[in-house]
């Protein structure tokens, strides 16, 4: 048998070329996967940076089940920057003569949170206006807070989570259905404490 080395060389070259193409294709595919993963990580880092301060602004409540009129509402800024134009919406219950208490909302706006501070609101700090008169708040809980961060971005926090201004519209609509909103105010300066773990990321 006579081997045609020229043809064999051509076949080997073609096979080698196919192998090179396959290897190149696989490498390109994995490079694309890595690039996509890096891009996703970069986007997540940018998003974390955008909401860095907002994620450190939170609230919670301590309610006394045996005495509903006794409560503490905590509002905290764990960032080293102030939070401006803060608006608070609270859920209150208003007693009516001969009827069960009714649920209403009150809005307290134009508040500011200093850096690294925790504010404590109690029944002695809050009042609301109805029918031209101011009334004490006997029972309250958090509904939401809206605020502006150090970069001028608007945020909304509810018990469910943190939302940007664009995401917040639907949440506000759902919360606002069928509930009466009244003007609220602080009756006196609330207790202010140093926030724990200030500046630490979540």
Secondary structure by P-SEA (a helix, b strand, c coil): cccaaaaaaaaaaaaaaaaaaaaaaaaaaaaaaaaaaaaaaaaaaaaaaaaccccccccccccccccccbbbbbbbbcccccccbbbbbbbbbbbcccccbbbbbbbbccccccccbbbbbcccccccccccccccccbbbbcccccccccccccccccccccccccaaaaaaaaaccbbbbbbbbccccbbbbbccccccc
